[in-house]
Amino acid sequence: MSIHDGHRKRVKERVMKEGLENFDPHNVLEYLLYFSIPSGDVNPLAHRLMDHFGSLSAVLDAPYEELVKVKGVGNHTALLLKLIPEISRWYQMDKAREVILSTSEEVGRFLLPRYLGRQTETVYLLCFDNKGKLVGSQILFKGSINAAAVSVRLIVQAALKFNATQVVISHNHPGGVALPSEDDMATTRRIAEALNAVGIALADHIIVADDDFVSLKDSGFL
C-alpha cells in the first residue's frame, strides 16, 4: 500500500464516521476526485481547481469545456464534477413530489433547487389543479446566458397536456438579480392573455437568481 493509498483510506474512514461538514472545501473536492482518479495524490489537483475557479461551488458550476483545460482534469473527472449539481437537483426535486403549494413563497422555495447550478437562462412551467396540487412540471426552454426565446403556444400546449387550471411560469437570471425586466413583464402579459383564452389562469411568474427569487404576483404585477 502506497502512502497515498493510506491517506485515502483514512479520509474515507473519516467521511464514513463524521460526514463532510468539518472538511475544508478543497478537502471535499479532493475526496470527490478519488472516484474519478483511482490512485495517486489528487490534493494538488484539488488546489489547482480551487485556485482556477475560486470556490468549490464555482468548480461544480464550471462548464465542461473549462474544466478539461485545467491540468490533470480528464474526461471522467470533468463528467463527475458536472454530475454533482445534476444529482443535487434530482434529489431536491424527488423529495418535493406530490406537494400542494399555496403561497408564492412556497412556490419560490420549491423552484430554487430546480435552478441549482444552471448557467443558462431556463424557463420552467408548474401546472396545478384547482386545489393547488402540483399535477405537472417541465422545462420549456433553455436559452443563452441572458435570454430565452419563449413560445407562448408551447406554454399553452403544456398546460393543456397536464389538464391544469392554473400555472406558474418561472425563469432565472444567471449571474444577475431577481428583478423583472421590461421584456419579462411584456412576456408575462402575453402568456397570461393566451392562457386566459383557454380558461387557464397564470397564477404567478417567478424570477430566480442564485438563492433569491421575486414573485411578480406579490410585486403587484399579476
N, CA, C and O of each residue as an XYZ file, in Angstrom:
888
protein
N       0.853     -1.200      0.000
C       0.000      0.000      0.000
C       0.884      1.244      0.000
O       1.786      1.361      0.830
N       0.635      2.176     -0.925
C       1.423      3.400     -1.001
C       0.958      4.382      0.063
O      -0.095      4.209      0.677
N       1.775      5.426      0.269
C       1.404      6.460      1.228
C       0.096      7.142      0.843
O      -0.681      7.549      1.708
N      -0.144      7.265     -0.476
C      -1.385      7.897     -0.929
C      -2.591      7.003     -0.663
O      -3.662      7.488     -0.299
N      -2.409      5.678     -0.850
C      -3.497      4.746     -0.563
C      -3.873      4.809      0.915
O      -5.051      4.767      1.270
N      -2.843      4.913      1.781
C      -3.113      5.016      3.209
C      -3.872      6.288      3.550
O      -4.777      6.281      4.384
N      -3.493      7.377      2.897
C      -4.185      8.654      3.131
C      -5.639      8.567      2.684
O      -6.542      9.017      3.389
N      -5.856      7.991      1.517
C      -7.224      7.839      1.010
C      -8.064      7.006      1.976
O      -9.215      7.344      2.253
N      -7.493      5.929      2.483
C      -8.224      5.058      3.402
C      -8.631      5.820      4.660
O      -9.751      5.669      5.149
N      -7.719      6.638      5.180
C      -8.027      7.417      6.382
C      -9.114      8.457      6.105
O     -10.005      8.665      6.927
N      -9.034      9.108      4.940
C     -10.038     10.113      4.582
C     -11.418      9.464      4.446
O     -12.407      9.988      4.959
N     -11.481      8.322      3.754
C     -12.759      7.641      3.566
C     -13.349      7.193      4.893
O     -14.560      7.274      5.096
N     -12.502      6.723      5.795
C     -12.982      6.314      7.118
C     -13.515      7.515      7.892
O     -14.511      7.414      8.609
N     -12.837      8.654      7.738
C     -13.303      9.864      8.412
C     -14.657     10.318      7.871
O     -15.531     10.731      8.634
N     -14.825     10.239      6.545
C     -16.104     10.622      5.935
C     -17.222      9.705      6.432
O     -18.314     10.174      6.756
N     -16.955      8.412      6.492
C     -17.954      7.467      6.978
C     -18.344      7.758      8.428
O     -19.496      7.562      8.813
N     -17.394      8.221      9.222
C     -17.638      8.468     10.640
C     -18.250      9.839     10.901
O     -19.156      9.971     11.724
N     -17.753     10.866     10.198
C     -18.127     12.241     10.514
C     -18.959     12.942      9.442
O     -19.601     13.954      9.723
N     -18.954     12.412      8.211
C     -19.525     13.162      7.110
C     -18.538     14.204      6.623
O     -17.358     14.150      6.968
N     -19.004     15.148      5.826
C     -18.127     16.141      5.200
C     -18.197     17.519      5.851
O     -17.507     18.439      5.412
N     -19.015     17.679      6.885
C     -19.279     19.009      7.425
C     -18.028     19.703      7.946
O     -17.921     20.924      7.841
N     -17.079     18.955      8.503
C     -15.893     19.567      9.091
C     -14.711     19.619      8.130
O     -13.600     19.961      8.532
N     -14.941     19.285      6.870
C     -13.889     19.334      5.853
C     -13.777     20.748      5.292
O     -14.772     21.467      5.203
N     -12.570     21.140      4.919
C     -12.386     22.371      4.138
C     -12.829     22.111      2.705
O     -12.822     20.963      2.261
N     -13.216     23.155      1.971
C     -13.712     22.952      0.601
C     -12.756     22.173     -0.293
O     -13.195     21.314     -1.057
N     -11.446     22.460     -0.212
C     -10.523     21.753     -1.096
C     -10.413     20.278     -0.717
O     -10.121     19.438     -1.567
N     -10.650     19.955      0.586
C     -10.636     18.557      1.006
C     -11.880     17.820      0.524
O     -11.813     16.634      0.202
N     -13.028     18.526      0.472
C     -14.241     17.931     -0.098
C     -13.998     17.585     -1.564
O     -14.358     16.503     -2.029
N     -13.382     18.522     -2.283
C     -13.087     18.303     -3.696
C     -12.081     17.167     -3.867
O     -12.219     16.344     -4.772
N     -11.078     17.124     -3.004
C     -10.092     16.043     -3.057
C     -10.785     14.685     -2.887
O     -10.503     13.743     -3.626
N     -11.683     14.595     -1.918
C     -12.411     13.338     -1.685
C     -13.223     12.946     -2.910
O     -13.258     11.773     -3.283
N     -13.877     13.919     -3.538
C     -14.677     13.642     -4.731
C     -13.796     13.122     -5.867
O     -14.204     12.240     -6.623
N     -12.602     13.668     -5.980
C     -11.700     13.259     -7.060
C     -11.232     11.810     -6.924
O     -10.808     11.202     -7.907
N     -11.305     11.253     -5.710
C     -10.931      9.848     -5.537
C     -11.740      8.936     -6.458
O     -11.258      7.885     -6.880
N     -12.973      9.344     -6.768
C     -13.886      8.469     -7.503
C     -13.703      8.551     -9.020
O     -14.297      7.769     -9.761
N     -12.887      9.490     -9.476
C     -12.571      9.540    -10.910
C     -11.099      9.271    -11.185
O     -10.719      8.914    -12.300
N     -10.277      9.448    -10.158
C      -8.841      9.189    -10.286
C      -8.490      8.139     -9.233
O      -8.327      8.477     -8.061
N      -8.372      6.888     -9.625
C      -8.332      5.776     -8.666
C      -7.067      5.663     -7.828
O      -7.071      4.922     -6.846
N      -5.991      6.355     -8.162
C      -4.772      6.234     -7.376
C      -3.956      7.517     -7.481
O      -4.168      8.337     -8.375
N      -3.016      7.673     -6.545
C      -2.150      8.838     -6.581
C      -2.652      9.967     -5.698
O      -3.717      9.868     -5.087
N      -1.883     11.026     -5.637
C      -2.190     12.190     -4.805
C      -2.984     13.205     -5.621
O      -2.454     13.804     -6.557
N      -4.254     13.399     -5.270
C      -5.104     14.341     -6.006
C      -5.231     15.680     -5.292
O      -5.937     16.571     -5.766
N      -4.551     15.830     -4.151
C      -4.617     17.093     -3.416
C      -4.131     18.268     -4.250
O      -4.777     19.316     -4.236
N      -3.006     18.143     -4.986
C      -2.579     19.272     -5.835
C      -3.609     19.649     -6.893
O      -3.787     20.827     -7.202
N      -4.290     18.641     -7.450
C      -5.312     18.937     -8.457
C      -6.490     19.663     -7.826
O      -7.044     20.589     -8.419
N      -6.876     19.242     -6.615
C      -7.967     19.924     -5.915
C      -7.614     21.394     -5.705
O      -8.456     22.272     -5.898
N      -6.373     21.661     -5.312
C      -5.948     23.048     -5.111
C      -5.909     23.813     -6.433
O      -6.275     24.988     -6.474
N      -5.469     23.162     -7.519
C      -5.444     23.841     -8.828
C      -6.848     24.246     -9.254
O      -7.068     25.354     -9.744
N      -7.788     23.336     -9.061
C      -9.173     23.643     -9.427
C      -9.726     24.793     -8.585
O     -10.377     25.698     -9.108
N      -9.465     24.750     -7.289
C      -9.956     25.820     -6.415
C      -9.308     27.155     -6.768
O      -9.979     28.188     -6.785
N      -8.010     27.136     -7.051
C      -7.318     28.380     -7.407
C      -7.817     28.926     -8.743
O      -7.945     30.137     -8.919
N      -8.099     28.019     -9.682
C      -8.513     28.440    -11.029
C      -9.919     29.036    -11.025
O     -10.159     30.066    -11.655
N     -10.854     28.386    -10.312
C     -12.257     28.816    -10.364
C     -12.689     29.641     -9.155
O     -13.681     30.367     -9.217
N     -11.940     29.529     -8.048
C     -12.199     30.425     -6.923
C     -12.964     29.851     -5.753
O     -12.836     30.351     -4.636
N     -13.758     28.812     -5.975
C     -14.540     28.217     -4.884
C     -15.011     26.830     -5.314
O     -14.980     26.491     -6.497
N     -15.445     26.041     -4.346
C     -15.951     24.707     -4.667
C     -17.193     24.791     -5.540
O     -17.324     24.042     -6.508
N     -18.108     25.700     -5.204
C     -19.327     25.826     -6.000
C     -19.006     26.268     -7.423
O     -19.659     25.834     -8.372
N     -17.996     27.132     -7.573
C     -17.617     27.589     -8.913
C     -17.007     26.448     -9.720
O     -17.203     26.374    -10.933
N     -16.269     25.558     -9.057
C     -15.739     24.382     -9.750
C     -16.886     23.527    -10.278
O     -16.861     23.097    -11.431
N     -17.890     23.280     -9.441
C     -19.010     22.424     -9.828
C     -19.905     23.082    -10.864
O     -20.572     22.396    -11.638
N     -19.922     24.409    -10.881
C     -20.736     25.136    -11.868
C     -19.995     25.376    -13.181
O     -20.609     25.786    -14.166
N     -18.706     25.133    -13.211
C     -17.909     25.447    -14.398
C     -18.316     24.579    -15.584
O     -18.649     23.408    -15.401
N     -18.295     25.132    -16.793
C     -18.594     24.340    -17.985
C     -17.564     23.231    -18.175
O     -16.398     23.377    -17.807
N     -18.011     22.133    -18.751
C     -17.131     21.000    -19.049
C     -15.892     21.464    -19.820
O     -14.772     21.047    -19.524
N     -16.109     22.325    -20.803
C     -15.010     22.775    -21.660
C     -13.935     23.526    -20.871
O     -12.759     23.486    -21.232
N     -14.337     24.214    -19.790
C     -13.365     24.933    -18.973
C     -12.672     23.993    -17.993
O     -11.491     24.164    -17.692
N     -13.405     23.004    -17.498
C     -12.811     22.055    -16.548
C     -11.648     21.291    -17.177
O     -10.597     21.136    -16.556
N     -11.835     20.815    -18.404
C     -10.800     19.985    -19.029
C      -9.570     20.785    -19.430
O      -8.560     20.205    -19.829
N      -9.638     22.109    -19.331
C      -8.457     22.929    -19.602
C      -7.484     22.936    -18.430
O      -6.317     23.296    -18.586
N      -7.973     22.531    -17.241
C      -7.121     22.506    -16.056
C      -6.249     21.260    -16.097
O      -6.754     20.155    -16.291
N      -4.969     21.427    -15.919
C      -4.020     20.317    -15.967
C      -4.416     19.231    -14.971
O      -4.583     19.500    -13.781
N      -4.564     18.004    -15.464
C      -4.906     16.873    -14.613
C      -6.363     16.489    -14.656
O      -6.742     15.439    -14.137
N      -7.205     17.333    -15.278
C      -8.644     17.042    -15.371
C      -8.926     16.369    -16.704
O      -8.832     16.991    -17.762
N      -9.273     15.088    -16.636
C      -9.636     14.354    -17.838
C     -11.142     14.275    -18.007
O     -11.901     14.903    -17.269
N     -11.554     13.504    -18.978
C     -12.973     13.377    -19.309
C     -13.787     12.864    -18.117
O     -14.833     13.428    -17.798
N     -13.316     11.799    -17.456
C     -14.071     11.208    -16.350
C     -14.212     12.183    -15.180
O     -15.274     12.277    -14.563
N     -13.147     12.896    -14.888
C     -13.200     13.853    -13.779
C     -14.160     14.994    -14.085
O     -14.957     15.384    -13.232
N     -14.086     15.530    -15.301
C     -14.989     16.627    -15.675
C     -16.445     16.175    -15.631
O     -17.309     16.910    -15.152
N     -16.720     14.978    -16.123
C     -18.095     14.465    -16.098
C     -18.580     14.245    -14.676
O     -19.740     14.521    -14.372
N     -17.711     13.753    -13.797
C     -18.091     13.556    -12.400
C     -18.438     14.887    -11.734
O     -19.442     14.992    -11.029
N     -17.605     15.895    -11.959
C     -17.857     17.201    -11.354
C     -19.160     17.810    -11.861
O     -19.897     18.427    -11.094
N     -19.447     17.638    -13.158
C     -20.695     18.168    -13.709
C     -21.913     17.391    -13.217
O     -23.031     17.905    -13.227
N     -21.688     16.151    -12.787
C     -22.791     15.313    -12.327
C     -23.345     15.760    -10.973
O     -24.523     15.547    -10.688
N     -22.502     16.381    -10.135
C     -22.919     16.723     -8.771
C     -24.108     17.688     -8.744
O     -25.082     17.394     -8.051
N     -24.089     18.833     -9.462
C     -25.273     19.696     -9.462
C     -26.508     19.015    -10.046
O     -27.627     19.245     -9.587
N     -26.296     18.167    -11.068
C     -27.427     17.476    -11.680
C     -28.103     16.540    -10.670
O     -29.328     16.528    -10.556
N     -27.305     15.761     -9.943
C     -27.865     14.857     -8.939
C     -28.499     15.646     -7.798
O     -29.534     15.245     -7.264
N     -27.883     16.764     -7.423
C     -28.448     17.596     -6.354
C     -29.838     18.094     -6.718
O     -30.744     18.101     -5.885
N     -30.000     18.514     -7.983
C     -31.328     18.952     -8.428
C     -32.331     17.816     -8.335
O     -33.435     17.997     -7.821
N     -31.944     16.631     -8.837
C     -32.850     15.488     -8.802
C     -33.216     15.114     -7.371
O     -34.367     14.776     -7.094
N     -32.259     15.173     -6.473
C     -32.508     14.838     -5.070
C     -33.567     15.763     -4.476
O     -34.518     15.303     -3.843
N     -33.397     17.075     -4.684
C     -34.352     18.038     -4.151
C     -35.722     17.900     -4.817
O     -36.752     18.013     -4.153
N     -35.731     17.660     -6.110
C     -36.989     17.527     -6.831
C     -37.748     16.270     -6.392
O     -38.968     16.294     -6.233
N     -37.014     15.183     -6.202
C     -37.651     13.933     -5.825
C     -38.273     14.022     -4.437
O     -39.322     13.426     -4.195
N     -37.645     14.754     -3.526
C     -38.181     14.897     -2.180
C     -39.453     15.749     -2.152
O     -40.235     15.682     -1.203
N     -39.648     16.544     -3.194
C     -40.751     17.510     -3.193
C     -41.929     17.075     -4.055
O     -42.746     17.908     -4.448
N     -42.030     15.782     -4.355
C     -43.151     15.315     -5.175
C     -44.458     15.304     -4.386
O     -44.464     15.277     -3.156
N     -45.568     15.327     -5.131
C     -46.906     15.271     -4.531
C     -47.092     16.380     -3.485
O     -47.450     16.109     -2.339
N     -46.848     17.611     -3.891
C     -46.955     18.715     -2.949
C     -48.109     19.631     -3.340
O     -48.535     19.683     -4.494
N     -48.596     20.349     -2.335
C     -49.564     21.417     -2.549
C     -48.860     22.722     -2.196
O     -48.365     22.891     -1.081
N     -48.820     23.629     -3.145
C     -48.141     24.905     -2.960
C     -49.190     26.007     -2.965
O     -49.814     26.271     -3.993
N     -49.381     26.640     -1.834
C     -50.490     27.585     -1.712
C     -50.057     29.045     -1.669
O     -50.906     29.931     -1.767
N     -48.773     29.321     -1.526
C     -48.297     30.702     -1.482
C     -47.137     30.896     -2.456
O     -46.487     29.935     -2.867
N     -46.893     32.142     -2.814
C     -45.768     32.451     -3.698
C     -44.444     32.077     -3.048
O     -43.515     31.646     -3.731
N     -44.356     32.239     -1.738
C     -43.140     31.865     -1.022
C     -42.878     30.375     -1.152
O     -41.742     29.963     -1.389
N     -43.919     29.559     -1.001
C     -43.763     28.109     -1.127
C     -43.363     27.721     -2.553
O     -42.518     26.850     -2.755
N     -43.974     28.370     -3.526
C     -43.638     28.070     -4.922
C     -42.194     28.453     -5.208
O     -41.461     27.698     -5.848
N     -41.789     29.620     -4.738
C     -40.424     30.066     -4.957
C     -39.405     29.124     -4.330
O     -38.393     28.799     -4.950
N     -39.669     28.687     -3.105
C     -38.762     27.758     -2.428
C     -38.733     26.410     -3.136
O     -37.699     25.742     -3.169
N     -39.852     26.017     -3.695
C     -39.923     24.777     -4.462
C     -39.077     24.870     -5.730
O     -38.454     23.892     -6.145
N     -39.060     26.057     -6.343
C     -38.355     26.236     -7.607
C     -36.844     26.378     -7.450
O     -36.096     25.979     -8.343
N     -36.388     26.930     -6.352
C     -34.961     27.226     -6.201
C     -34.051     26.040     -6.511
O     -33.071     26.211     -7.238
N     -34.337     24.830     -5.984
C     -33.438     23.706     -6.296
C     -33.397     23.354     -7.778
O     -32.407     22.799     -8.255
N     -34.454     23.668     -8.506
C     -34.511     23.338     -9.922
C     -33.578     24.206    -10.760
O     -33.293     23.892    -11.916
N     -33.112     25.290    -10.172
C     -32.163     26.156    -10.877
C     -30.745     26.021    -10.333
O     -29.848     26.766    -10.728
N     -30.551     25.086     -9.443
C     -29.243     24.875     -8.848
C     -28.193     24.584     -9.920
O     -28.307     23.605    -10.659
N     -27.185     25.425    -10.001
C     -26.080     25.205    -10.924
C     -26.364     25.518    -12.373
O     -25.499     25.294    -13.219
N     -27.543     26.029    -12.698
C     -27.843     26.326    -14.103
C     -27.167     27.634    -14.512
O     -27.337     28.666    -13.863
N     -26.404     27.573    -15.593
C     -25.644     28.730    -16.055
C     -26.266     29.380    -17.288
O     -25.750     30.384    -17.780
N     -27.353     28.829    -17.787
C     -28.075     29.445    -18.897
C     -29.507     29.733    -18.460
O     -30.039     29.081    -17.562
N     -30.118     30.711    -19.105
C     -31.488     31.071    -18.754
C     -32.415     29.913    -19.108
O     -32.395     29.403    -20.228
N     -33.213     29.514    -18.150
C     -34.079     28.340    -18.288
C     -35.494     28.699    -17.869
O     -35.703     29.308    -16.819
N     -36.459     28.324    -18.687
C     -37.872     28.601    -18.408
C     -38.532     27.321    -17.919
O     -38.453     26.281    -18.574
N     -39.179     27.404    -16.773
C     -39.784     26.250    -16.116
C     -41.280     26.506    -15.943
O     -41.700     27.621    -15.634
N     -42.071     25.461    -16.147
C     -43.524     25.569    -16.012
C     -44.017     24.628    -14.922
O     -43.678     23.445    -14.913
N     -44.822     25.159    -14.000
C     -45.502     24.354    -12.990
C     -46.995     24.400    -13.259
O     -47.560     25.474    -13.467
N     -47.638     23.238    -13.257
C     -49.067     23.150    -13.540
C     -49.813     22.639    -12.312
O     -49.380     21.680    -11.672
N     -50.937     23.281    -11.985
C     -51.689     22.957    -10.777
C     -53.157     22.698    -11.116
O     -53.687     23.201    -12.106
N     -53.801     21.887    -10.247
C     -55.250     21.748    -10.360
C     -55.917     22.845     -9.527
O     -55.236     23.712     -8.981
N     -57.232     22.807     -9.432
C     -57.933     23.901     -8.744
C     -57.785     23.868     -7.230
O     -58.237     24.785     -6.545
N     -57.147     22.808     -6.692
C     -56.874     22.734     -5.254
C     -55.438     23.139     -4.921
O     -55.024     23.102     -3.762
N     -54.695     23.522     -5.943
C     -53.314     23.915     -5.721
C     -52.336     22.775     -5.713
O     -51.169     22.963     -5.371
N     -52.793     21.574     -6.091
C     -51.890     20.422     -6.138
C     -51.095     20.448     -7.439
O     -51.645     20.682     -8.515
N     -49.803     20.206     -7.321
C     -48.939     20.169     -8.496
C     -49.250     18.919     -9.316
O     -49.108     17.800     -8.824
N     -49.672     19.109    -10.560
C     -50.029     17.972    -11.417
C     -49.040     17.755    -12.551
O     -49.133     16.760    -13.270
N     -48.100     18.669    -12.720
C     -47.116     18.501    -13.781
C     -46.112     19.636    -13.778
O     -46.419     20.760    -13.379
N     -44.916     19.327    -14.225
C     -43.884     20.357    -14.334
C     -42.894     19.946    -15.407
O     -42.655     18.759    -15.631
N     -42.327     20.931    -16.058
C     -41.326     20.621    -17.075
C     -40.533     21.854    -17.464
O     -41.002     22.986    -17.347
N     -39.325     21.605    -17.928
C     -38.531     22.671    -18.526
C     -39.050     22.906    -19.934
O     -39.219     21.966    -20.710
N     -39.301     24.164    -20.254
C     -39.827     24.501    -21.577
C     -38.742     24.972    -22.533
O     -38.753     24.629    -23.715
N     -37.815     25.751    -22.020
C     -36.791     26.327    -22.891
C     -35.494     26.492    -22.123
O     -35.484     26.676    -20.906
N     -34.405     26.420    -22.866
C     -33.097     26.810    -22.358
C     -32.502     27.780    -23.358
O     -32.450     27.496    -24.555
N     -32.053     28.927    -22.866
C     -31.560     29.940    -23.781
C     -30.109     30.271    -23.543
O     -29.363     29.475    -22.973
N     -29.709     31.453    -23.983
C     -28.345     31.914    -23.795
C     -28.181     32.392    -22.362
O     -29.088     32.238    -21.545
N     -27.034     32.969    -22.058
C     -26.784     33.420    -20.700
C     -27.734     34.531    -20.285
O     -27.941     34.748    -19.091
N     -28.321     35.248    -21.258
C     -29.167     36.373    -20.877
C     -30.497     36.425    -21.629
O     -31.172     37.454    -21.619
N     -30.873     35.340    -22.270
C     -32.140     35.363    -22.997
C     -32.644     33.958    -23.253
O     -31.861     33.031    -23.463
N     -33.972     33.808    -23.232
C     -34.592     32.543    -23.616
C     -35.814     32.878    -24.456
O     -36.682     33.640    -24.031
N     -35.875     32.304    -25.650
C     -36.994     32.585    -26.548
C     -38.222     31.837    -26.043
O     -38.256     30.607    -26.045
N     -39.215     32.581    -25.616
C     -40.402     31.983    -25.014
C     -41.502     31.835    -26.065
O     -41.934     32.817    -26.668
N     -41.946     30.603    -26.273
C     -43.050     30.344    -27.183
C     -44.330     30.199    -26.369
O     -44.507     29.218    -25.647
N     -45.223     31.183    -26.491
C     -46.475     31.155    -25.748
C     -47.301     29.935    -26.150
O     -47.978     29.340    -25.312
N     -47.248     29.566    -27.410
C     -48.022     28.408    -27.887
C     -47.603     27.132    -27.159
O     -48.454     26.328    -26.779
N     -46.303     26.943    -26.963
C     -45.831     25.744    -26.280
C     -46.225     25.735    -24.807
O     -46.489     24.675    -24.240
N     -46.265     26.909    -24.191
C     -46.707     27.004    -22.799
C     -48.166     26.578    -22.682
O     -48.525     25.811    -21.788
N     -48.999     27.074    -23.580
C     -50.420     26.705    -23.565
C     -50.589     25.209    -23.812
O     -51.393     24.559    -23.143
N     -49.844     24.661    -24.758
C     -49.928     23.227    -25.051
C     -49.548     22.391    -23.835
O     -50.215     21.403    -23.529
N     -48.490     22.778    -23.148
C     -48.044     22.029    -21.970
C     -49.080     22.105    -20.856
O     -49.345     21.103    -20.192
N     -49.667     23.277    -20.644
C     -50.679     23.439    -19.603
C     -51.911     22.584    -19.900
O     -52.487     21.980    -18.995
N     -52.305     22.536    -21.156
C     -53.452     21.707    -21.550
C     -53.128     20.226    -21.403
O     -53.995     19.437    -21.029
N     -51.900     19.847    -21.690
C     -51.493     18.444    -21.569
C     -51.656     17.944    -20.141
O     -52.035     16.793    -19.924
N     -51.371     18.802    -19.164
C     -51.478     18.409    -17.760
C     -52.861     18.691    -17.168
O     -53.076     18.504    -15.970
N     -53.805     19.145    -18.016
C     -55.152     19.490    -17.543
C     -55.108     20.491    -16.394
O     -55.868     20.378    -15.432
N     -54.230     21.451    -16.499
C     -54.054     22.436    -15.436
C     -55.188     23.457    -15.445
O     -55.727     23.797    -16.498
N     -55.538     23.938    -14.259
C     -56.467     25.063    -14.158
C     -55.714     26.360    -13.863
O     -56.236     27.456    -14.065
N     -54.481     26.214    -13.383
C     -53.621     27.378    -13.165
C     -52.162     26.952    -13.302
O     -51.817     25.797    -13.053
N     -51.324     27.880    -13.692
C     -49.904     27.564    -13.887
C     -49.044     28.670    -13.295
O     -49.486     29.802    -13.098
N     -47.811     28.301    -13.022
C     -46.779     29.271    -12.652
C     -45.640     29.118    -13.655
O     -45.156     28.014    -13.902
N     -45.229     30.228    -14.218
C     -44.078     30.231    -15.119
C     -42.896     30.792    -14.335
O     -43.068     31.677    -13.497
N     -41.720     30.290    -14.599
C     -40.539     30.834    -13.922
C     -39.351     30.810    -14.871
O     -39.292     30.009    -15.804
N     -38.416     31.697    -14.614
C     -37.140     31.654    -15.325
C     -36.076     32.269    -14.429
O     -36.386     32.923    -13.433
N     -34.837     32.055    -14.791
C     -33.737     32.539    -13.963
C     -32.939     33.629    -14.674
O     -32.971     33.768    -15.897
N     -32.229     34.386    -13.859
C     -31.288     35.391    -14.344
C     -29.897     34.964    -13.876
O     -29.448     35.406    -12.819
N     -29.204     34.111    -14.641
C     -27.885     33.636    -14.200
C     -26.898     34.787    -14.030
O     -26.691     35.592    -14.938
N     -26.301     34.842    -12.855
C     -25.314     35.881    -12.607
C     -25.913     37.262    -12.437
O     -25.175     38.244    -12.360
N     -27.237     37.364    -12.377
C     -27.878     38.669    -12.256
C     -28.666     38.802    -10.966
O     -28.349     38.168     -9.960
N     -29.693     39.632    -11.008
C     -30.560     39.834     -9.843
C     -31.974     39.421    -10.216
O     -32.352     39.423    -11.388
N     -32.743     39.070     -9.205
C     -34.095     38.555     -9.434
C     -35.103     39.691     -9.575
O     -36.069     39.773     -8.817
N     -34.870     40.559    -10.546
C     -35.783     41.667    -10.804
C     -36.287     41.577    -12.235
O     -35.502     41.293    -13.140
N     -37.587     41.814    -12.469
C     -38.134     41.688    -13.823
C     -37.685     42.821    -14.730
O     -37.631     43.982    -14.325
N     -37.364     42.460    -15.970
C     -37.053     43.461    -16.987
C     -38.343     43.854    -17.701
O     -39.400     43.266    -17.470
N     -38.241     44.850    -18.565
C     -39.407     45.231    -19.371
C     -39.837     44.068    -20.265
O     -41.032     43.836    -20.452
N     -38.867     43.340    -20.815
C     -39.192     42.167    -21.630
C     -39.902     41.102    -20.805
O     -40.847     40.473    -21.281
N     -39.449     40.898    -19.570
C     -40.093     39.917    -18.686
C     -41.567     40.267    -18.478
O     -42.431     39.392    -18.533
N     -41.845     41.529    -18.242
C     -43.231     41.935    -17.966
C     -44.096     41.849    -19.223
O     -45.261     41.459    -19.152
N     -43.527     42.212    -20.368
C     -44.278     42.113    -21.620
C     -44.578     40.651    -21.947
O     -45.682     40.325    -22.385
N     -43.607     39.781    -21.738
C     -43.811     38.355    -21.990
C     -44.868     37.791    -21.045
O     -45.693     36.971    -21.449
N     -44.844     38.232    -19.788
C     -45.830     37.770    -18.813
C     -47.246     38.128    -19.255
O     -48.162     37.314    -19.134
N     -47.421     39.341    -19.764
C     -48.749     39.758    -20.241
C     -49.213     38.873    -21.391
O     -50.375     38.468    -21.431
N     -48.313     38.568    -22.329
C     -48.690     37.728    -23.475
C     -49.085     36.331    -23.025
O     -50.061     35.763    -23.515
N     -48.314     35.777    -22.081
C     -48.607     34.430    -21.585
C     -49.949     34.415    -20.857
O     -50.750     33.502    -21.061
N     -50.205     35.414    -20.012
C     -51.456     35.477    -19.253
C     -52.660     35.566    -20.179
O     -53.671     34.903    -19.946
N     -52.563     36.374    -21.219
C     -53.670     36.534    -22.166
C     -53.936     35.237    -22.923
O     -55.089     34.850    -23.109
N     -52.867     34.562    -23.363
C     -53.034     33.314    -24.116
C     -53.631     32.214    -23.251
O     -54.493     31.464    -23.708
N     -53.179     32.112    -22.005
C     -53.719     31.094    -21.100
C     -55.169     31.396    -20.743
O     -56.000     30.491    -20.675
N     -55.465     32.656    -20.520
C     -56.834     33.044    -20.171
C     -57.812     32.686    -21.285
O     -58.970     32.366    -21.018
N     -57.353     32.737    -22.522
C     -58.217     32.421    -23.658
C     -58.662     30.960    -23.665
O     -59.679     30.625    -24.272
N     -57.900     30.081    -22.989
C     -58.286     28.663    -22.922
C     -58.715     28.277    -21.503
O     -58.764     27.094    -21.165
N     -59.023     29.277    -20.681
C     -59.574     29.009    -19.357
C     -58.557     28.601    -18.299
O     -58.917     27.953    -17.316
N     -57.296     28.969    -18.485
C     -56.244     28.638    -17.523
C     -55.669     29.938    -16.967
O     -55.380     30.869    -17.719
N     -55.506     29.995    -15.655
C     -55.006     31.206    -15.016
C     -53.482     31.155    -14.872
O     -52.914     30.124    -14.513
N     -52.840     32.277    -15.155
C     -51.419     32.413    -14.837
C     -51.349     32.920    -13.399
O     -51.581     34.099    -13.132
N     -51.024     32.007    -12.472
C     -51.049     32.351    -11.048
C     -49.858     33.200    -10.640
O     -49.960     34.015     -9.724
N     -48.728     33.016    -11.314
C     -47.543     33.779    -10.930
C     -46.458     33.600    -11.979
O     -46.474     32.651    -12.762
N     -45.525     34.525    -11.974
C     -44.282     34.413    -12.743
C     -43.173     34.695    -11.754
O     -43.090     35.790    -11.199
N     -42.328     33.719    -11.536
C     -41.269     33.844    -10.529
C     -39.915     33.895    -11.211
O     -39.600     33.061    -12.060
N     -39.128     34.874    -10.835
C     -37.790     35.064    -11.387
C     -36.772     34.681    -10.323
O     -36.837     35.153     -9.188
N     -35.841     33.832    -10.697
C     -34.852     33.287     -9.764
C     -33.467     33.800    -10.123
O     -33.104     33.880    -11.296
N     -32.701     34.145     -9.097
C     -31.291     34.487     -9.279
C     -30.532     33.953     -8.071
O     -30.727     34.420     -6.949
N     -29.668     32.974     -8.308
C     -28.929     32.306     -7.233
C     -29.915     31.754     -6.199
O     -30.749     30.915     -6.541
N     -29.837     32.206     -4.942
C     -30.740     31.693     -3.913
C     -31.841     32.690     -3.577
O     -32.428     32.636     -2.496
N     -32.118     33.601     -4.505
C     -33.152     34.612     -4.312
C     -34.206     34.479     -5.407
O     -33.922     33.955     -6.484
N     -35.407     34.948     -5.136
C     -36.454     34.945     -6.153
C     -37.427     36.084     -5.910
O     -37.573     36.575     -4.790
N     -38.090     36.494     -6.983
C     -39.114     37.546     -6.917
C     -40.376     37.032     -7.563
O     -40.341     36.454     -8.649
N     -41.503     37.245     -6.886
C     -42.816     36.886     -7.414
C     -43.455     38.109     -8.038
O     -43.625     39.132     -7.375
N     -43.818     38.008     -9.338
C     -44.495     39.133     -9.969
C     -45.892     39.335     -9.394
O     -46.421     40.446     -9.411
N     -46.493     38.251     -8.883
C     -47.788     38.374     -8.235
C     -47.665     39.225     -6.963
O     -48.428     40.170     -6.765
N     -46.708     38.883     -6.114
C     -46.522     39.622     -4.866
C     -46.049     41.043     -5.124
O     -46.254     41.932     -4.298
N     -45.415     41.254     -6.274
C     -44.951     42.603     -6.628
C     -46.066     43.476     -7.186
O     -45.856     44.657     -7.467
N     -47.265     42.887     -7.349
C     -48.411     43.649     -7.819
C     -48.576     43.653     -9.318
O     -49.462     44.331     -9.839
N     -47.735     42.901    -10.034
C     -47.838     42.915    -11.489
C     -48.930     41.986    -11.990
O     -49.525     42.248    -13.035
N     -49.207     40.899    -11.263
C     -50.278     39.975    -11.641
C     -51.425     40.094    -10.643
O     -52.434     39.400    -10.776
